[in-house]
């Protein structure tokens, strides 16, 4: 009798611990959103003059973070297509998380770019007016189509679980599921097959949209600028897509592992190992492409290209390249994944993924900033730019908003694949 | 002051009626036409109305046909261009200053700049002052990247910036190979009295005071060849004030214009010609 109650109690405490963790996590997010919100409010009232941006370096941290999050989204989505389109069932546990992460990352990316507009009140102009020659004009539309596609695919992925939840679960969760199921009631095997078919079709449409439209397009946005010799290379959009795959995979590993640990659930080591190998595979391709990008730029001996490379590799901001992009973002993770002592540890592999994500933030900064430091009119001296506290705190606020949306979504939506046997994505 | 001035003018002015009486033509017609011509100049009556009113009597009196003439300040078919003579430029930055004064640009916004380029090693060195307004490219990269078509090429050759449509994404600034665009961060010369009283009528549009809702704060700004001055038949401020007379301005469509002839000389070149932007600002080396 006593033993029984003891067990009961320990089970209760585990749940209580998880609930307390969640509460703490949410309050931490809300606090950082308030801090970030103050910075954002300051920026909205005072305009962009409170940032470190200037007419010499017009694009800064927010643009870098915008392409970073677009990359995360595209990468996460492409990973989901490995499951839903190409039938790699071993990764299925992260499938819905991947779609949901992709959606949230797009929201974060668009918030960053909204914050970066000189006239936020005219943001809708980007939809009203259209310039066929402007890659940015196309991107705005691709982002929206992509977000709709993500939502629809996620809905098909969750449909049967939503119906079950609406019937069995009470409270807010059940009510939300009841609204989100959009009147769908069919739980038959045939309808489930249909769902999978739709997900496959949407995934297939999504692949070119994500690669060419969303992230390759974002790369083209930079590559098409002839005035910036460092960006103006056809390899650039390809590097964008590959580094998106790197960061998207890394983010999903980290999200999956952290979230399972926080909920005191078991972490599938084989899944993590498989995904980290995939991540390292993408990372190596990415490094190879970048190597050739720099090699060809350097060997072409064009003074304007050499100047930008020297800013990246040797100036006072080169720590971002050597320290973040190369050491933390590539060397350390590759070591961790292949080292005998660390390669079987969920903790170390998660750390490797987190480092890869941080490394890609460095990649995005190194894309946006150094090339603008070198002025296009050659007699002008180099400009200086480093994000100031307004930019950092606003970024903290926007990222916290994304994490909060994600945490709430994980709590309320059936993102976890419940019945293990549903795995026939043909 | 005004009254004294008017008085001097009145005294020195010839009496129109007396002068007209000395001619063999009808005095009353001359006086009436002069009066209506003033009205026409002030825009109170149209040229068509003026012609309709006097066509018959002019025919009778002078045996000449009075017809509606093309307006002299009608710039249709004109494609503006500029020539800057680097040998005449002394690097005094008068163009920069007069541009700031004319366009009343706020701190950090400058449509014109002068770069000093030093080449060679001592004692064989050269110093070139390169004044840089907007190049008003015929293939403007800024216009092709603008997501909302806020900046575009006008028929008169000017690359226009629509401050009321621009969303402030600054893509054009990144894409301009000449660094000719600046962002209005909303700062003002508030240490100066009356700094916000009036804004330049860029692109010929009155913008009123520099205050919320009227100022192009949060948008990208650029040189517009002083379009408001061109409409009045004046040259851009930088051209008019240049102390070395290094700048020439005119119609590059007209093969006989000074700018066309100078642009065709073997001294002429354009900045970053390899970029393929086809600037409308030529330099003479």
HADDOCK unambig.tbl for C-alpha pairs under 7 A between the chains (distance, minus, plus):
assign (segid A and resid 47 and name CA) (segid B and resid 185 and name CA) 6.89 0.50 0.50
assign (segid A and resid 48 and name CA) (segid B and resid 185 and name CA) 6.02 0.50 0.50
assign (segid A and resid 49 and name CA) (segid B and resid 185 and name CA) 5.06 0.50 0.50
assign (segid A and resid 49 and name CA) (segid B and resid 186 and name CA) 6.96 0.50 0.50
assign (segid A and resid 55 and name CA) (segid B and resid 182 and name CA) 5.19 0.50 0.50
assign (segid A and resid 55 and name CA) (segid B and resid 183 and name CA) 5.58 0.50 0.50
assign (segid A and resid 58 and name CA) (segid B and resid 170 and name CA) 6.40 0.50 0.50
assign (segid A and resid 116 and name CA) (segid B and resid 169 and name CA) 6.97 0.50 0.50
assign (segid A and resid 117 and name CA) (segid B and resid 167 and name CA) 6.27 0.50 0.50
assign (segid A and resid 117 and name CA) (segid B and resid 168 and name CA) 5.11 0.50 0.50
assign (segid A and resid 117 and name CA) (segid B and resid 169 and name CA) 4.97 0.50 0.50
assign (segid A and resid 118 and name CA) (segid B and resid 167 and name CA) 6.12 0.50 0.50
assign (segid A and resid 118 and name CA) (segid B and resid 168 and name CA) 4.03 0.50 0.50
assign (segid A and resid 118 and name CA) (segid B and resid 169 and name CA) 6.33 0.50 0.50
assign (segid A and resid 118 and name CA) (segid B and resid 218 and name CA) 4.07 0.50 0.50
assign (segid A and resid 118 and name CA) (segid B and resid 219 and name CA) 5.81 0.50 0.50
assign (segid A and resid 119 and name CA) (segid B and resid 167 and name CA) 4.94 0.50 0.50
assign (segid A and resid 119 and name CA) (segid B and resid 168 and name CA) 5.52 0.50 0.50
assign (segid A and resid 119 and name CA) (segid B and resid 218 and name CA) 5.45 0.50 0.50
assign (segid A and resid 119 and name CA) (segid B and resid 219 and name CA) 6.83 0.50 0.50
assign (segid A and resid 120 and name CA) (segid B and resid 167 and name CA) 6.97 0.50 0.50
assign (segid A and resid 122 and name CA) (segid B and resid 167 and name CA) 5.52 0.50 0.50
assign (segid A and resid 123 and name CA) (segid B and resid 167 and name CA) 6.29 0.50 0.50
assign (segid A and resid 125 and name CA) (segid B and resid 148 and name CA) 6.44 0.50 0.50
assign (segid A and resid 126 and name CA) (segid B and resid 147 and name CA) 6.35 0.50 0.50
assign (segid A and resid 126 and name CA) (segid B and resid 148 and name CA) 5.64 0.50 0.50
assign (segid A and resid 129 and name CA) (segid B and resid 148 and name CA) 4.90 0.50 0.50
assign (segid A and resid 129 and name CA) (segid B and resid 149 and name CA) 6.96 0.50 0.50
assign (segid A and resid 130 and name CA) (segid B and resid 147 and name CA) 6.28 0.50 0.50
assign (segid A and resid 130 and name CA) (segid B and resid 148 and name CA) 5.57 0.50 0.50
assign (segid A and resid 130 and name CA) (segid B and resid 149 and name CA) 6.98 0.50 0.50
assign (segid A and resid 131 and name CA) (segid B and resid 147 and name CA) 5.52 0.50 0.50
assign (segid A and resid 131 and name CA) (segid B and resid 148 and name CA) 6.11 0.50 0.50
assign (segid A and resid 131 and name CA) (segid B and resid 149 and name CA) 5.91 0.50 0.50
assign (segid A and resid 133 and name CA) (segid B and resid 144 and name CA) 5.38 0.50 0.50
assign (segid A and resid 133 and name CA) (segid B and resid 145 and name CA) 6.49 0.50 0.50
assign (segid A and resid 134 and name CA) (segid B and resid 144 and name CA) 5.65 0.50 0.50
assign (segid A and resid 134 and name CA) (segid B and resid 145 and name CA) 4.26 0.50 0.50
assign (segid A and resid 134 and name CA) (segid B and resid 146 and name CA) 5.89 0.50 0.50
assign (segid A and resid 134 and name CA) (segid B and resid 147 and name CA) 5.40 0.50 0.50
assign (segid A and resid 135 and name CA) (segid B and resid 145 and name CA) 6.76 0.50 0.50
assign (segid A and resid 136 and name CA) (segid B and resid 147 and name CA) 5.60 0.50 0.50
assign (segid A and resid 137 and name CA) (segid B and resid 147 and name CA) 4.40 0.50 0.50
assign (segid A and resid 225 and name CA) (segid B and resid 175 and name CA) 5.49 0.50 0.50
assign (segid A and resid 226 and name CA) (segid B and resid 175 and name CA) 7.00 0.50 0.50
assign (segid A and resid 227 and name CA) (segid B and resid 175 and name CA) 5.43 0.50 0.50
assign (segid A and resid 227 and name CA) (segid B and resid 176 and name CA) 6.20 0.50 0.50
assign (segid A and resid 227 and name CA) (segid B and resid 177 and name CA) 4.68 0.50 0.50
assign (segid A and resid 376 and name CA) (segid B and resid 177 and name CA) 5.71 0.50 0.50
assign (segid A and resid 376 and name CA) (segid B and resid 178 and name CA) 6.10 0.50 0.50
assign (segid A and resid 376 and name CA) (segid B and resid 179 and name CA) 6.20 0.50 0.50
assign (segid A and resid 377 and name CA) (segid B and resid 178 and name CA) 5.81 0.50 0.50
assign (segid A and resid 377 and name CA) (segid B and resid 179 and name CA) 6.48 0.50 0.50
assign (segid A and resid 379 and name CA) (segid B and resid 115 and name CA) 6.26 0.50 0.50
assign (segid A and resid 379 and name CA) (segid B and resid 116 and name CA) 6.48 0.50 0.50
assign (segid A and resid 379 and name CA) (segid B and resid 117 and name CA) 5.64 0.50 0.50
